């Protein structure tokens, strides 16, 4: 079964850009989910990054990886 990769991001974010470049260089297909960073953050973002509540978050087969540099290393 193919891996499921989801990126929670906000398009102007430089942190998200870092992750998108890494995914492109690796040729990894992923589902992009734009997140609202205002007062009403999405339940998925709050669930996947419950400590900092920030994008970017990479979700690999349901498991979150937070922090852009950590995602790039992952
Ligand atoms: N150190 C984090 C920084 C992430 C970050 O600051 N994300 C901002 C958007 S650029 C965010 O989610 N802000 C929402 C908030 O602070 O509530 C990383 O490298 O991923």
PDB file of the backbone (N, CA, C, O) and the ligand in Angstrom, with CONECT records:
HET    LIG  A 101      20
ATOM      1  N   UNK A   1       0.838  -1.187   0.000  1.00  0.00           N
ATOM      2  CA  UNK A   1       0.000   0.000   0.000  1.00  0.00           C
ATOM      3  C   UNK A   1       0.884   1.251   0.000  1.00  0.00           C
ATOM      4  O   UNK A   1       1.896   1.312   0.698  1.00  0.00           O
ATOM      5  N   UNK A   2       0.483   2.239  -0.792  1.00  0.00           N
ATOM      6  CA  UNK A   2       1.277   3.460  -0.895  1.00  0.00           C
ATOM      7  C   UNK A   2       1.206   4.265   0.399  1.00  0.00           C
ATOM      8  O   UNK A   2       0.204   4.253   1.114  1.00  0.00           O
ATOM      9  N   UNK A   3       2.307   4.965   0.673  1.00  0.00           N
ATOM     10  CA  UNK A   3       2.326   5.816   1.853  1.00  0.00           C
ATOM     11  C   UNK A   3       1.385   7.002   1.655  1.00  0.00           C
ATOM     12  O   UNK A   3       1.232   7.522   0.550  1.00  0.00           O
ATOM     13  N   UNK A   4       0.767   7.409   2.748  1.00  0.00           N
ATOM     14  CA  UNK A   4      -0.090   8.591   2.696  1.00  0.00           C
ATOM     15  C   UNK A   4       0.677   9.762   3.325  1.00  0.00           C
ATOM     16  O   UNK A   4       1.062   9.719   4.493  1.00  0.00           O
ATOM     17  N   UNK A   5       0.883  10.792   2.525  1.00  0.00           N
ATOM     18  CA  UNK A   5       1.634  11.958   3.000  1.00  0.00           C
ATOM     19  C   UNK A   5       0.769  13.204   2.819  1.00  0.00           C
ATOM     20  O   UNK A   5       0.288  13.502   1.726  1.00  0.00           O
ATOM     21  N   UNK A   6       0.590  13.915   3.920  1.00  0.00           N
ATOM     22  CA  UNK A   6      -0.239  15.140   3.909  1.00  0.00           C
ATOM     23  C   UNK A   6       0.602  16.278   4.473  1.00  0.00           C
ATOM     24  O   UNK A   6       1.309  16.107   5.466  1.00  0.00           O
ATOM     25  N   UNK A   7       0.519  17.435   3.833  1.00  0.00           N
ATOM     26  CA  UNK A   7       1.223  18.611   4.353  1.00  0.00           C
ATOM     27  C   UNK A   7       0.199  19.660   4.778  1.00  0.00           C
ATOM     28  O   UNK A   7      -0.604  20.128   3.971  1.00  0.00           O
ATOM     29  N   UNK A   8       0.243  20.022   6.070  1.00  0.00           N
ATOM     30  CA  UNK A   8      -0.562  21.141   6.554  1.00  0.00           C
ATOM     31  C   UNK A   8       0.306  22.378   6.431  1.00  0.00           C
ATOM     32  O   UNK A   8       1.411  22.425   6.970  1.00  0.00           O
ATOM     33  N   UNK A   9      -0.196  23.381   5.720  1.00  0.00           N
ATOM     34  CA  UNK A   9       0.670  24.508   5.379  1.00  0.00           C
ATOM     35  C   UNK A   9      -0.164  25.777   5.223  1.00  0.00           C
ATOM     36  O   UNK A   9      -1.395  25.738   5.221  1.00  0.00           O
ATOM     37  N   UNK A  10       0.522  26.878   5.095  1.00  0.00           N
ATOM     38  CA  UNK A  10      -0.103  28.170   4.805  1.00  0.00           C
ATOM     39  C   UNK A  10       0.764  28.777   3.714  1.00  0.00           C
ATOM     40  O   UNK A  10       1.959  28.980   3.930  1.00  0.00           O
ATOM     41  N   UNK A  11       0.199  29.071   2.552  1.00  0.00           N
ATOM     42  CA  UNK A  11       1.015  29.283   1.355  1.00  0.00           C
ATOM     43  C   UNK A  11       2.134  30.334   1.474  1.00  0.00           C
ATOM     44  O   UNK A  11       3.189  30.130   0.873  1.00  0.00           O
ATOM     45  N   UNK A  12       1.966  31.465   2.225  1.00  0.00           N
ATOM     46  CA  UNK A  12       3.080  32.425   2.253  1.00  0.00           C
ATOM     47  C   UNK A  12       4.205  32.041   3.213  1.00  0.00           C
ATOM     48  O   UNK A  12       5.218  32.736   3.283  1.00  0.00           O
ATOM     49  N   UNK A  13       4.042  30.954   3.946  1.00  0.00           N
ATOM     50  CA  UNK A  13       5.010  30.617   4.997  1.00  0.00           C
ATOM     51  C   UNK A  13       6.347  30.164   4.420  1.00  0.00           C
ATOM     52  O   UNK A  13       6.410  29.272   3.574  1.00  0.00           O
ATOM     53  N   UNK A  14       7.421  30.807   4.903  1.00  0.00           N
ATOM     54  CA  UNK A  14       8.764  30.391   4.460  1.00  0.00           C
ATOM     55  C   UNK A  14       9.112  29.013   5.026  1.00  0.00           C
ATOM     56  O   UNK A  14       9.897  28.267   4.439  1.00  0.00           O
ATOM     57  N   UNK A  15       8.516  28.690   6.175  1.00  0.00           N
ATOM     58  CA  UNK A  15       8.773  27.360   6.743  1.00  0.00           C
ATOM     59  C   UNK A  15       8.129  26.283   5.866  1.00  0.00           C
ATOM     60  O   UNK A  15       8.703  25.224   5.614  1.00  0.00           O
ATOM     61  N   UNK A  16       6.919  26.600   5.417  1.00  0.00           N
ATOM     62  CA  UNK A  16       6.247  25.670   4.509  1.00  0.00           C
ATOM     63  C   UNK A  16       6.996  25.534   3.196  1.00  0.00           C
ATOM     64  O   UNK A  16       7.087  24.443   2.632  1.00  0.00           O
ATOM     65  N   UNK A  17       7.536  26.655   2.708  1.00  0.00           N
ATOM     66  CA  UNK A  17       8.295  26.634   1.456  1.00  0.00           C
ATOM     67  C   UNK A  17       9.495  25.692   1.565  1.00  0.00           C
ATOM     68  O   UNK A  17       9.813  24.951   0.635  1.00  0.00           O
ATOM     69  N   UNK A  18      10.150  25.741   2.723  1.00  0.00           N
ATOM     70  CA  UNK A  18      11.306  24.868   2.963  1.00  0.00           C
ATOM     71  C   UNK A  18      10.896  23.398   2.824  1.00  0.00           C
ATOM     72  O   UNK A  18      11.597  22.594   2.209  1.00  0.00           O
ATOM     73  N   UNK A  19       9.751  23.075   3.409  1.00  0.00           N
ATOM     74  CA  UNK A  19       9.269  21.693   3.367  1.00  0.00           C
ATOM     75  C   UNK A  19       8.869  21.305   1.939  1.00  0.00           C
ATOM     76  O   UNK A  19       9.167  20.203   1.479  1.00  0.00           O
ATOM     77  N   UNK A  20       8.185  22.233   1.239  1.00  0.00           N
ATOM     78  CA  UNK A  20       7.742  21.923  -0.132  1.00  0.00           C
ATOM     79  C   UNK A  20       8.932  21.696  -1.059  1.00  0.00           C
ATOM     80  O   UNK A  20       8.881  20.833  -1.936  1.00  0.00           O
ATOM     81  N   UNK A  21      10.004  22.469  -0.867  1.00  0.00           N
ATOM     82  CA  UNK A  21      11.208  22.276  -1.690  1.00  0.00           C
ATOM     83  C   UNK A  21      11.805  20.895  -1.418  1.00  0.00           C
ATOM     84  O   UNK A  21      12.189  20.183  -2.346  1.00  0.00           O
ATOM     85  N   UNK A  22      11.879  20.527  -0.146  1.00  0.00           N
ATOM     86  CA  UNK A  22      12.444  19.207   0.207  1.00  0.00           C
ATOM     87  C   UNK A  22      11.608  18.081  -0.387  1.00  0.00           C
ATOM     88  O   UNK A  22      12.153  17.109  -0.910  1.00  0.00           O
ATOM     89  N   UNK A  23      10.278  18.210  -0.307  1.00  0.00           N
ATOM     90  CA  UNK A  23       9.405  17.160  -0.861  1.00  0.00           C
ATOM     91  C   UNK A  23       9.554  17.080  -2.376  1.00  0.00           C
ATOM     92  O   UNK A  23       9.550  15.993  -2.953  1.00  0.00           O
ATOM     93  N   UNK A  24       9.688  18.249  -3.016  1.00  0.00           N
ATOM     94  CA  UNK A  24       9.865  18.264  -4.475  1.00  0.00           C
ATOM     95  C   UNK A  24      11.196  17.622  -4.860  1.00  0.00           C
ATOM     96  O   UNK A  24      11.263  16.842  -5.810  1.00  0.00           O
ATOM     97  N   UNK A  25      12.250  17.953  -4.120  1.00  0.00           N
ATOM     98  CA  UNK A  25      13.568  17.373  -4.431  1.00  0.00           C
ATOM     99  C   UNK A  25      13.568  15.865  -4.268  1.00  0.00           C
ATOM    100  O   UNK A  25      14.260  15.151  -4.993  1.00  0.00           O
ATOM    101  N   UNK A  26      12.788  15.387  -3.311  1.00  0.00           N
ATOM    102  CA  UNK A  26      12.696  13.936  -3.082  1.00  0.00           C
ATOM    103  C   UNK A  26      11.685  13.266  -4.006  1.00  0.00           C
ATOM    104  O   UNK A  26      11.609  12.039  -4.068  1.00  0.00           O
ATOM    105  N   UNK A  27      10.911  14.076  -4.723  1.00  0.00           N
ATOM    106  CA  UNK A  27       9.902  13.512  -5.624  1.00  0.00           C
ATOM    107  C   UNK A  27       8.766  12.835  -4.884  1.00  0.00           C
ATOM    108  O   UNK A  27       8.189  11.860  -5.367  1.00  0.00           O
ATOM    109  N   UNK A  28       8.448  13.356  -3.709  1.00  0.00           N
ATOM    110  CA  UNK A  28       7.390  12.743  -2.890  1.00  0.00           C
ATOM    111  C   UNK A  28       6.050  13.404  -3.206  1.00  0.00           C
ATOM    112  O   UNK A  28       5.913  14.625  -3.130  1.00  0.00           O
ATOM    113  N   UNK A  29       5.076  12.588  -3.557  1.00  0.00           N
ATOM    114  CA  UNK A  29       3.721  13.092  -3.777  1.00  0.00           C
ATOM    115  C   UNK A  29       3.024  13.253  -2.436  1.00  0.00           C
ATOM    116  O   UNK A  29       3.181  12.434  -1.531  1.00  0.00           O
ATOM    117  N   UNK A  30       2.260  14.314  -2.330  1.00  0.00           N
ATOM    118  CA  UNK A  30       1.573  14.556  -1.066  1.00  0.00           C
ATOM    119  C   UNK A  30       0.294  15.336  -1.314  1.00  0.00           C
ATOM    120  O   UNK A  30       0.112  15.992  -2.341  1.00  0.00           O
ATOM    121  N   UNK A  31      -0.585  15.233  -0.322  1.00  0.00           N
ATOM    122  CA  UNK A  31      -1.812  16.026  -0.365  1.00  0.00           C
ATOM    123  C   UNK A  31      -1.555  17.321   0.387  1.00  0.00           C
ATOM    124  O   UNK A  31      -1.073  17.314   1.520  1.00  0.00           O
ATOM    125  N   UNK A  32      -1.883  18.425  -0.258  1.00  0.00           N
ATOM    126  CA  UNK A  32      -1.656  19.742   0.348  1.00  0.00           C
ATOM    127  C   UNK A  32      -2.938  20.231   1.011  1.00  0.00           C
ATOM    128  O   UNK A  32      -3.997  20.272   0.385  1.00  0.00           O
ATOM    129  N   UNK A  33      -2.831  20.601   2.283  1.00  0.00           N
ATOM    130  CA  UNK A  33      -4.009  21.137   2.971  1.00  0.00           C
ATOM    131  C   UNK A  33      -3.668  22.511   3.535  1.00  0.00           C
ATOM    132  O   UNK A  33      -2.887  22.649   4.477  1.00  0.00           O
ATOM    133  N   UNK A  34      -4.276  23.512   2.930  1.00  0.00           N
ATOM    134  CA  UNK A  34      -4.084  24.890   3.383  1.00  0.00           C
ATOM    135  C   UNK A  34      -4.795  25.079   4.721  1.00  0.00           C
ATOM    136  O   UNK A  34      -5.957  24.699   4.872  1.00  0.00           O
ATOM    137  N   UNK A  35      -4.098  25.663   5.685  1.00  0.00           N
ATOM    138  CA  UNK A  35      -4.677  25.856   7.013  1.00  0.00           C
ATOM    139  C   UNK A  35      -4.866  27.327   7.327  1.00  0.00           C
ATOM    140  O   UNK A  35      -4.041  28.164   6.960  1.00  0.00           O
ATOM    141  N   UNK A  36      -5.950  27.631   8.003  1.00  0.00           N
ATOM    142  CA  UNK A  36      -6.208  28.985   8.476  1.00  0.00           C
ATOM    143  C   UNK A  36      -5.391  29.205   9.750  1.00  0.00           C
ATOM    144  O   UNK A  36      -5.477  28.414  10.690  1.00  0.00           O
ATOM    145  N   UNK A  37      -4.600  30.279   9.780  1.00  0.00           N
ATOM    146  CA  UNK A  37      -3.772  30.526  10.967  1.00  0.00           C
ATOM    147  C   UNK A  37      -4.361  31.603  11.867  1.00  0.00           C
ATOM    148  O   UNK A  37      -3.701  32.075  12.793  1.00  0.00           O
ATOM    149  N   UNK A  38      -5.581  31.984  11.600  1.00  0.00           N
ATOM    150  CA  UNK A  38      -6.221  33.004  12.435  1.00  0.00           C
ATOM    151  C   UNK A  38      -6.664  32.418  13.773  1.00  0.00           C
ATOM    152  O   UNK A  38      -6.089  31.446  14.263  1.00  0.00           O
ATOM    153  N   UNK A  39      -7.676  33.015  14.341  1.00  0.00           N
ATOM    154  CA  UNK A  39      -8.172  32.573  15.653  1.00  0.00           C
ATOM    155  C   UNK A  39      -8.720  31.160  15.597  1.00  0.00           C
ATOM    156  O   UNK A  39      -8.627  30.400  16.561  1.00  0.00           O
ATOM    157  N   UNK A  40      -9.302  30.817  14.434  1.00  0.00           N
ATOM    158  CA  UNK A  40     -10.000  29.535  14.343  1.00  0.00           C
ATOM    159  C   UNK A  40      -9.156  28.518  13.583  1.00  0.00           C
ATOM    160  O   UNK A  40      -9.385  28.255  12.403  1.00  0.00           O
ATOM    161  N   UNK A  41      -8.188  27.961  14.275  1.00  0.00           N
ATOM    162  CA  UNK A  41      -7.324  26.956  13.644  1.00  0.00           C
ATOM    163  C   UNK A  41      -8.099  25.658  13.487  1.00  0.00           C
ATOM    164  O   UNK A  41      -9.002  25.356  14.267  1.00  0.00           O
ATOM    165  N   UNK A  42      -7.731  24.901  12.468  1.00  0.00           N
ATOM    166  CA  UNK A  42      -8.496  23.700  12.165  1.00  0.00           C
ATOM    167  C   UNK A  42      -8.265  22.620  13.234  1.00  0.00           C
ATOM    168  O   UNK A  42      -7.183  22.533  13.814  1.00  0.00           O
ATOM    169  N   UNK A  43      -9.280  21.813  13.484  1.00  0.00           N
ATOM    170  CA  UNK A  43      -9.130  20.716  14.452  1.00  0.00           C
ATOM    171  C   UNK A  43      -7.973  19.786  14.085  1.00  0.00           C
ATOM    172  O   UNK A  43      -7.296  19.259  14.968  1.00  0.00           O
ATOM    173  N   UNK A  44      -7.745  19.584  12.779  1.00  0.00           N
ATOM    174  CA  UNK A  44      -6.652  18.685  12.370  1.00  0.00           C
ATOM    175  C   UNK A  44      -5.300  19.270  12.772  1.00  0.00           C
ATOM    176  O   UNK A  44      -4.434  18.543  13.259  1.00  0.00           O
ATOM    177  N   UNK A  45      -5.109  20.585  12.572  1.00  0.00           N
ATOM    178  CA  UNK A  45      -3.842  21.216  12.974  1.00  0.00           C
ATOM    179  C   UNK A  45      -3.668  21.144  14.490  1.00  0.00           C
ATOM    180  O   UNK A  45      -2.577  20.843  14.976  1.00  0.00           O
ATOM    181  N   UNK A  46      -4.734  21.416  15.236  1.00  0.00           N
ATOM    182  CA  UNK A  46      -4.641  21.385  16.703  1.00  0.00           C
ATOM    183  C   UNK A  46      -4.351  19.974  17.205  1.00  0.00           C
ATOM    184  O   UNK A  46      -3.681  19.784  18.220  1.00  0.00           O
ATOM    185  N   UNK A  47      -4.868  18.992  16.475  1.00  0.00           N
ATOM    186  CA  UNK A  47      -4.623  17.596  16.855  1.00  0.00           C
ATOM    187  C   UNK A  47      -3.190  17.169  16.523  1.00  0.00           C
ATOM    188  O   UNK A  47      -2.541  16.478  17.307  1.00  0.00           O
ATOM    189  N   UNK A  48      -2.712  17.588  15.358  1.00  0.00           N
ATOM    190  CA  UNK A  48      -1.412  17.115  14.873  1.00  0.00           C
ATOM    191  C   UNK A  48      -0.228  17.891  15.451  1.00  0.00           C
ATOM    192  O   UNK A  48       0.883  17.367  15.528  1.00  0.00           O
ATOM    193  N   UNK A  49      -0.467  19.138  15.857  1.00  0.00           N
ATOM    194  CA  UNK A  49       0.601  19.913  16.507  1.00  0.00           C
ATOM    195  C   UNK A  49      -0.005  20.593  17.730  1.00  0.00           C
ATOM    196  O   UNK A  49      -0.160  21.813  17.787  1.00  0.00           O
ATOM    197  N   UNK A  50      -0.338  19.753  18.702  1.00  0.00           N
ATOM    198  CA  UNK A  50      -1.086  20.244  19.857  1.00  0.00           C
ATOM    199  C   UNK A  50      -0.232  21.127  20.766  1.00  0.00           C
ATOM    200  O   UNK A  50      -0.778  21.914  21.540  1.00  0.00           O
ATOM    201  N   UNK A  51       1.086  21.016  20.690  1.00  0.00           N
ATOM    202  CA  UNK A  51       1.950  21.821  21.564  1.00  0.00           C
ATOM    203  C   UNK A  51       2.074  23.242  21.021  1.00  0.00           C
ATOM    204  O   UNK A  51       1.753  24.205  21.716  1.00  0.00           O
ATOM    205  N   UNK A  52       2.542  23.373  19.778  1.00  0.00           N
ATOM    206  CA  UNK A  52       2.812  24.720  19.232  1.00  0.00           C
ATOM    207  C   UNK A  52       1.682  25.253  18.360  1.00  0.00           C
ATOM    208  O   UNK A  52       1.559  26.462  18.159  1.00  0.00           O
ATOM    209  N   UNK A  53       0.850  24.334  17.838  1.00  0.00           N
ATOM    210  CA  UNK A  53      -0.309  24.735  17.004  1.00  0.00           C
ATOM    211  C   UNK A  53       0.118  25.517  15.773  1.00  0.00           C
ATOM    212  O   UNK A  53      -0.588  26.426  15.335  1.00  0.00           O
ATOM    213  N   UNK A  54       1.291  25.163  15.205  1.00  0.00           N
ATOM    214  CA  UNK A  54       1.826  25.887  14.056  1.00  0.00           C
ATOM    215  C   UNK A  54       1.996  24.967  12.862  1.00  0.00           C
ATOM    216  O   UNK A  54       2.185  23.760  13.006  1.00  0.00           O
ATOM    217  N   UNK A  55       1.925  25.567  11.672  1.00  0.00           N
ATOM    218  CA  UNK A  55       2.325  24.859  10.470  1.00  0.00           C
ATOM    219  C   UNK A  55       3.834  25.103  10.313  1.00  0.00           C
ATOM    220  O   UNK A  55       4.302  26.105  10.853  1.00  0.00           O
ATOM    221  N   UNK A  56       4.577  24.340   9.675  1.00  0.00           N
ATOM    222  CA  UNK A  56       4.118  23.242   8.844  1.00  0.00           C
ATOM    223  C   UNK A  56       4.066  21.934   9.641  1.00  0.00           C
ATOM    224  O   UNK A  56       4.833  21.726  10.582  1.00  0.00           O
ATOM    225  N   UNK A  57       3.153  21.072   9.240  1.00  0.00           N
ATOM    226  CA  UNK A  57       3.115  19.730   9.798  1.00  0.00           C
ATOM    227  C   UNK A  57       3.033  18.742   8.643  1.00  0.00           C
ATOM    228  O   UNK A  57       2.180  18.862   7.763  1.00  0.00           O
ATOM    229  N   UNK A  58       3.927  17.768   8.658  1.00  0.00           N
ATOM    230  CA  UNK A  58       3.864  16.677   7.687  1.00  0.00           C
ATOM    231  C   UNK A  58       3.209  15.487   8.387  1.00  0.00           C
ATOM    232  O   UNK A  58       3.631  15.091   9.473  1.00  0.00           O
ATOM    233  N   UNK A  59       2.193  14.929   7.771  1.00  0.00           N
ATOM    234  CA  UNK A  59       1.521  13.764   8.359  1.00  0.00           C
ATOM    235  C   UNK A  59       1.820  12.562   7.475  1.00  0.00           C
ATOM    236  O   UNK A  59       1.360  12.480   6.337  1.00  0.00           O
ATOM    237  N   UNK A  60       2.594  11.636   8.015  1.00  0.00           N
ATOM    238  CA  UNK A  60       3.011  10.446   7.269  1.00  0.00           C
ATOM    239  C   UNK A  60       2.281   9.232   7.830  1.00  0.00           C
ATOM    240  O   UNK A  60       2.518   8.816   8.964  1.00  0.00           O
ATOM    241  N   UNK A  61       1.396   8.676   7.024  1.00  0.00           N
ATOM    242  CA  UNK A  61       0.577   7.542   7.457  1.00  0.00           C
ATOM    243  C   UNK A  61      -0.073   7.809   8.814  1.00  0.00           C
ATOM    244  O   UNK A  61      -0.109   6.945   9.689  1.00  0.00           O
ATOM    245  N   UNK A  62      -0.584   9.033   8.960  1.00  0.00           N
ATOM    246  CA  UNK A  62      -1.340   9.389  10.153  1.00  0.00           C
ATOM    247  C   UNK A  62      -0.509   9.915  11.310  1.00  0.00           C
ATOM    248  O   UNK A  62      -1.054  10.364  12.318  1.00  0.00           O
ATOM    249  N   UNK A  63       0.841   9.858  11.163  1.00  0.00           N
ATOM    250  CA  UNK A  63       1.689  10.316  12.270  1.00  0.00           C
ATOM    251  C   UNK A  63       2.288  11.679  11.939  1.00  0.00           C
ATOM    252  O   UNK A  63       2.877  11.849  10.872  1.00  0.00           O
ATOM    253  N   UNK A  64       2.147  12.652  12.837  1.00  0.00           N
ATOM    254  CA  UNK A  64       2.626  13.996  12.541  1.00  0.00           C
ATOM    255  C   UNK A  64       4.129  14.171  12.775  1.00  0.00           C
ATOM    256  O   UNK A  64       4.699  13.623  13.718  1.00  0.00           O
ATOM    257  N   UNK A  65       4.745  14.947  11.891  1.00  0.00           N
ATOM    258  CA  UNK A  65       6.117  15.406  12.091  1.00  0.00           C
ATOM    259  C   UNK A  65       6.033  16.935  12.054  1.00  0.00           C
ATOM    260  O   UNK A  65       5.600  17.511  11.056  1.00  0.00           O
ATOM    261  N   UNK A  66       6.444  17.584  13.136  1.00  0.00           N
ATOM    262  CA  UNK A  66       6.341  19.041  13.240  1.00  0.00           C
ATOM    263  C   UNK A  66       7.728  19.676  13.156  1.00  0.00           C
ATOM    264  O   UNK A  66       8.746  19.003  13.319  1.00  0.00           O
ATOM    265  N   UNK A  67       7.747  20.983  12.898  1.00  0.00           N
ATOM    266  CA  UNK A  67       8.966  21.791  12.766  1.00  0.00           C
ATOM    267  C   UNK A  67       9.617  21.529  11.403  1.00  0.00           C
ATOM    268  O   UNK A  67       9.997  20.405  11.074  1.00  0.00           O
ATOM    269  N   UNK A  68       9.728  22.595  10.635  1.00  0.00           N
ATOM    270  CA  UNK A  68      10.169  22.451   9.249  1.00  0.00           C
ATOM    271  C   UNK A  68      11.549  21.785   9.115  1.00  0.00           C
ATOM    272  O   UNK A  68      11.756  20.961   8.225  1.00  0.00           O
ATOM    273  N   UNK A  69      12.487  22.143   9.998  1.00  0.00           N
ATOM    274  CA  UNK A  69      13.819  21.533   9.875  1.00  0.00           C
ATOM    275  C   UNK A  69      13.783  20.046  10.229  1.00  0.00           C
ATOM    276  O   UNK A  69      14.511  19.238   9.652  1.00  0.00           O
ATOM    277  N   UNK A  70      12.930  19.704  11.181  1.00  0.00           N
ATOM    278  CA  UNK A  70      12.775  18.290  11.546  1.00  0.00           C
ATOM    279  C   UNK A  70      12.149  17.529  10.383  1.00  0.00           C
ATOM    280  O   UNK A  70      12.539  16.401  10.084  1.00  0.00           O
ATOM    281  N   UNK A  71      11.173  18.160   9.729  1.00  0.00           N
ATOM    282  CA  UNK A  71      10.525  17.523   8.575  1.00  0.00           C
ATOM    283  C   UNK A  71      11.539  17.294   7.467  1.00  0.00           C
ATOM    284  O   UNK A  71      11.564  16.224   6.859  1.00  0.00           O
ATOM    285  N   UNK A  72      12.382  18.297   7.199  1.00  0.00           N
ATOM    286  CA  UNK A  72      13.389  18.163   6.137  1.00  0.00           C
ATOM    287  C   UNK A  72      14.347  17.005   6.460  1.00  0.00           C
ATOM    288  O   UNK A  72      14.704  16.227   5.575  1.00  0.00           O
ATOM    289  N   UNK A  73      14.755  16.898   7.714  1.00  0.00           N
ATOM    290  CA  UNK A  73      15.644  15.796   8.100  1.00  0.00           C
ATOM    291  C   UNK A  73      14.934  14.459   7.988  1.00  0.00           C
ATOM    292  O   UNK A  73      15.530  13.462   7.578  1.00  0.00           O
ATOM    293  N   UNK A  74      13.654  14.441   8.353  1.00  0.00           N
ATOM    294  CA  UNK A  74      12.849  13.209   8.301  1.00  0.00           C
ATOM    295  C   UNK A  74      12.738  12.728   6.872  1.00  0.00           C
ATOM    296  O   UNK A  74      12.102  11.707   6.612  1.00  0.00           O
TER     297      UNK A  74
HETATM  298  N1  LIG A 101       9.969  26.829  13.907  1.00  0.00           N
HETATM  299  C1  LIG A 101       8.758  26.550  13.156  1.00  0.00           C
HETATM  300  C2  LIG A 101       8.068  27.863  12.862  1.00  0.00           C
HETATM  301  C3  LIG A 101       6.687  27.646  12.299  1.00  0.00           C
HETATM  302  C4  LIG A 101       5.857  28.925  12.334  1.00  0.00           C
HETATM  303  O1  LIG A 101       6.226  29.936  12.957  1.00  0.00           O
HETATM  304  N2  LIG A 101       4.708  28.866  11.643  1.00  0.00           N
HETATM  305  C5  LIG A 101       3.812  30.005  11.639  1.00  0.00           C
HETATM  306  C6  LIG A 101       3.457  30.383  10.191  1.00  0.00           C
HETATM  307  S1  LIG A 101       4.850  30.946   9.267  1.00  0.00           S
HETATM  308  C7  LIG A 101       2.517  29.647  12.334  1.00  0.00           C
HETATM  309  O2  LIG A 101       2.032  28.546  12.211  1.00  0.00           O
HETATM  310  N3  LIG A 101       1.958  30.615  13.069  1.00  0.00           N
HETATM  311  C8  LIG A 101       0.694  30.436  13.717  1.00  0.00           C
HETATM  312  C9  LIG A 101       0.732  30.896  15.139  1.00  0.00           C
HETATM  313  O3  LIG A 101       1.806  31.324  15.616  1.00  0.00           O
HETATM  314  O4  LIG A 101      -0.305  30.822  15.798  1.00  0.00           O
HETATM  315  C10 LIG A 101       9.106  25.765  11.908  1.00  0.00           C
HETATM  316  O5  LIG A 101      10.260  25.854  11.453  1.00  0.00           O
HETATM  317  O6  LIG A 101       8.263  25.016  11.394  1.00  0.00           O
CONECT  298  299
CONECT  299  298  300  315
CONECT  300  299  301
CONECT  301  300  302
CONECT  302  301  303  304
CONECT  303  302
CONECT  304  302  305
CONECT  305  304  306  308
CONECT  306  305  307
CONECT  307  306
CONECT  308  305  309  310
CONECT  309  308
CONECT  310  308  311
CONECT  311  310  312
CONECT  312  311  313  314
CONECT  313  312
CONECT  314  312
CONECT  315  299  316  317
CONECT  316  315
CONECT  317  315
END
